[in-house]
Amino acid sequence: MSEAAQVEPAHVGWRASLRLALRAVGGRTVLAERAHEGPLVVQRPLYPEGPVCHLYLVHPPGGVAGGDHLSLQLSAAPAAQGVVTTPSATKIYRSFGARQARVEQKLQIHDATLEWLPQETIVFRGARARLSTQVQLCGRARFIGWEILCLGRPASGERFDAGELHQDFGIWLEGQPLWLDRLRLSGHDAAMTEHWGLGGAPVLGTMLGYPATAAELELARATAQEPGTACTLVDGVLLVRLCAGNGEEVRQEFERIRHALRPAFTGLAPHSPRIWAT
């Protein structure tokens, strides 16, 4: 059975929420609060690099369909250090009628360090989706994170030539916006194919780091290997952008840059989540 065929017109939508809190206790970061409703959970905390807490977000249904609403709230208290990723790509299936799939993620970092490293989000042809990630920073918060968006399934010959996507990704410091990105696409938009838009590339990756200086900017530029990688610095936010033909190409590029920047941003040596190697 194809993945698209798994979604039936009678689907009325999952409602799922997950609330997590990280705190520094006794020299390491612990998952001090975990509450969920519906099919959105987190596996037990892992500690592959000592005191740093690694979390894997899991959505058991395996994909998000029209009418689904997933909500994540994560807070990191002072001195906490966390790495959050997913064991696989998130799939946004095609929608029936006007029903939208909604994924809302709010990250609050209070004098703490958080790395937000989800695997790519695959938006199927005909999907109607709203994706939002808000990063709220307070005090001496530190953040490295990315969003990798795959439009259609190029390996299967499927283009995103029908459907609608709204994506928001932003950073606030003490309640004031530092960087806001709003992407609005439909399958027939010229932005999908024109050079001033995606230029026909089915994958768009955005990586952010804070706080950054000109030194981190130059290091990111020196580390980048893909010719289309663009690195800029805006109000202390390092922005890395790449359009490519597949998600793996983007993630490998972002991981190279993260490895180079991680000691400066977090004080930690380069390290990749184990789940990526399985």
N, C-alpha and C positions, 0 to 999 in steps of 0.2 A: 504494500500500500504506500503511495506517495505521501510525503509530508503534508502537502496541501490538502490531500483527500482526508486527512485525519480531522479536519475542522468541518463540522456539520452546520448547516444553516440554522439548526435549532439551538446552537450554542448561545447561552445568555450571558456568559462572562464570569470569569473567576474574579473574586475580590480577595486580595492578599496584602498583608502589611507586615513589616518586620521592624522592630526597634532594638537597637544595639547601643551599648555604652562601654567604652574602653577606659580603664583607670590604671594608674601606676600604683602598684602595691608591692612592698617588699623588694624593690629593685627590678621588677618586671611588670609588663602590662598584662592585665587580666580582663576577660570579658565579664564585666560586673553586672551587666543587665542584658537580658535576651528575652524578648516577648514577640510572639508572632500570631497572626490569624491567617488561615488559608494556606495555600501551597507556596510559601516563600520562607525558606529556613536558612540557617547557617550551620555548617558542620562544627564539630568541636574545635576549639582553638589549637593551633599548632605552634611549636616553638623551634623551628629549624635553625635559628640564629640567636639562641640565648633568650634575652628578655623581650624580644620583639614579638608581638602577637600577630599571627597570620590567620586570616579568616577566609573561608571559601563560601560564597553565596550560592545557594542551590534553589532552582525552581523546578520541582519534580515533574510538572506536566511537560517540560521540555520546550515550550514555546509560548508565545503570547498571541492571542487571537482578538478579533474585534469584539469589544465589550469587556475585555479583561482590564483590570486596574491594579497594578502593582505599586506599592509604596514602601520605600525604605527610609528610615531615619537613623543616622549613626552619629554619635557624639564621642569625642575623644577629650578627656579631661587633662589638666596640666601634667606634663612629663610623660604622657602615654606615647607609645610608638606602635603603629599598626600598619599592616599590609593587607589589603582587601582585593580579592580577585574572584574569578568564576572558573569552574572546572571545564566549561565549554562555551561556545558561542551562544548568544541569545538570539532566538529566531522570532521574528514578527511575521505571522502568517497573514495571508490575504483575508480581507474583511468581506463580510456579506452585508450589502446595503450600506447605511451610513454609520454603522457602529465603529468606534475607534478603539484601538488598543492604547492604553496609557501606562507609562512607566515614569514614576516620580521618585527622585533620589535626593535627599537632603543630608549633607555632611557638615557637621559642626565641629570645628577644631579649636580648642581653647588652650593656648600655650603648649600644644602637642604637635606630634608629627604623624602624618597620614599619607600613605601611598595608595592610590586608587587605580587599580590595574585590571579592569574587566577585559575579558576577551571580546572579540568583535560582536557587534549587533548586525544580524543579517535581516534586511527588510525585503520580504518576498514581493513579487509583482502583485499588484492589487491590494496591498496593505494600506490601511489608514491608521497612522500612528502619531502619538504625541509623546516625545521623550524629553525629560527634563532632569538636569543634574545641577544642583545648587551647592556651592562650597562656601560656607560661612567661616571666616577666620577671625580669631580674637587674639590679642596680645602678640606673643612671639611664635605664632603658629607657623608650621612648615608643611608644604604640600607638593606632591608630585602626582599627577594623574593624567589619564587619557581617555578618549572615546574614539573608537574605530567603527565606522559606519560602512557596511557593505550594502549597496543598492542592487537588488536582484541577486541571482546566483550565476555569475558568469561561467563557472566551471560546468554548469548544466545547460548553458546557452540561454538562460533566462535573464532578460533585462528588466529594469524597473521602468517600464514604459506605460504603466497604469498604476494609479494609487496616489496617496498623499502622505507627506511626512512633515511634521513640525519637530524640530530639535532645538533645545535651549541648553547652553552650557555656560556657567558663569561663576565668577569669584567675587565675593564681598569681603571687605576688611572693616571690622567694627561697624557693620551695617551699611557701609558705603561701597558702591560698586567699583571694582578695579577693572574688570574685564567681562564683557557680556557678548555672547555669540548666539545669534538666532538664525537658524536655517529653515527655510520654507521651500519645499519642493513638491512638484507633482510630476507624474510620469511624462507629461508632454512639455515641461518647461524647457525653454532654450538654455537655462543654466545647466541642464544635464549634459549638453553637448558642446556648447560654445566655449571658446578659449578663455573668456572672461569668467566662466563658471568652472564646472568640473572637467570640461574638455573631453567628455566621453569616458572618463575614468570611473569605474564602478565603486571605488573605495575611497573614502575620505577619512583621514586620521587627524586628530587634534590632541596635542599634548601640552600640558600647562605645568609650570613650576613656580613656586613662590616661597621665600623672597629671592629674587635673582638680581644680579648685577651684570655689568658689561663683561666681567670675567666669565661668568656662566654662559653668557651668550656666545662668546668666542669659543668656549670649549664645546658647546653644542654644535656650532658650525664646523669646527675642526673634526668632530667625531662623525658627523653625518656622512653617509656613503651614497645614498640615493640622490641622483642629480636633481630631482624635483623637490627635495626637502627645503622648506623655508623656515628660518629661525629669526624671530624678532623679540624685542624687549619693550613692553608697554607698562608703565607705572609699576615697575618692580615685578611684573609677571613675564616669565619666559614663555613664549608661544612657539610651538613647533607644529608645522602643518605639512601634510603630504597627501597627494592624490596618487593612486596607484591602481594596478590591475588586479591585485588580490590582497586579502587581509593579512596573510602571513608576511608579505613583503613589508607592510606598514609596521606590524608588531615587532619584527626583527629590527627595523630601523629605530623604533622608539626604545626598544630594550637596549640597544647599543648606547643611545644617548643617555638613557636613565643610568646605566652602569657608570658612565663617565661622570655624571653629575651627582650621583647618590652620596658620595662622601661629603661634598660641600653642602648639599641640602639637608642631609639627615645625620651626618657623622658616622654612617654605617658603610661597610665594605659592599661591593657589588654582590648581589644575590638574586636569583630568580626563584619564584614559587615552584615547589616540586611538582605541583599538579600539571604544569605545562609540559613536563617530560613524560607523562603517562599516556 
